[in-house]
Amino acid sequence: MTLGSHEPLLTPGLFLPEVAGFIGRFLNGINIFSVWTCGVLGVAVSRIYPERSAAAGTTYLLVLYLLVVAVFAALAGLMG
């Protein structure tokens, strides 16, 4: 990767470019491939711990991921 190059990400913010503020930063922070990774890891957790369902593992990981994205979006608004 060269200095100054930009790697495009697939985010829900691509479909709503006019949204600004916290919601805009939050939507641009969500990476579609990270959401997919949370789904796959949720299924893996359900196989490692059979008493948990795949939906429970996926939901837990998605909530944690979205919480981290929300914290970073809020911090970006405070610092920027």
N, C-alpha and C positions, 0 to 999 in steps of 0.2 A: 504494500500500500504506500503510495507516494504522499508526500506532504501536501495538504490542501485538497486531496481527493475526497469525494463524498460518497459514502455507501448508502444507497437508498434502502429504506426499510418498509415493509408492508405493515401499515398501521391503520386503524379506523379513522384517524385524522386525515388520511388522504381523500376520503369521501366527503369530508366537511372542512374544506380549507379556510372558510370564513370564521370559524369558531376560534375565539381568542380567550385569554385568561387561563384560569385553572383547568377548566374543562378541555380547552384546546391542548394544553400541555399534557393533561392526563391521557387524552385520546392518542396523541402523538407518542406517548411513552409506552403504549401497549404494542408489543411486537406479536404479530400473528403466529410466528413460529415458536415464540415462548409459550403462548397459550396452548399450542399443539404439544409442546414438550410437557407441560403440566398435565395434560390428558394422558399422555403415554406413561409418565411417571406415576400417575394415579392408578393406572391399571397394574403397573409393576408393584406398587405398594400393596394392592389387594391380593396379589399372588404371593407376596412374601408373608403377609399377615392375613390368613384366610378368613378371620372373623370380621374383617373390614370389606365393604363392598367397593367396587371400582368407582362408583359415583361418589362415595364418601371420600376416598383418597383424592380423586380429581377435584372435588369441591374444596377440600382443605388446601390443596396446593394452589388452586386458582385464587382463593381468597388471600392467601399469603402473598402471591405474586401481585395482585391488584393493590394490596395494601402498600407494598414496597413502591409500586409505581405512583400511587397517590402521595406518599411521603416525599418522593423525589420531585414530583410536580409542585407540591407546596413549597419545598425548599427552593426550587428554581424561581418561583414567584417572589419569595422573600429576598433572595440574594440578587436577583436580576432586576 
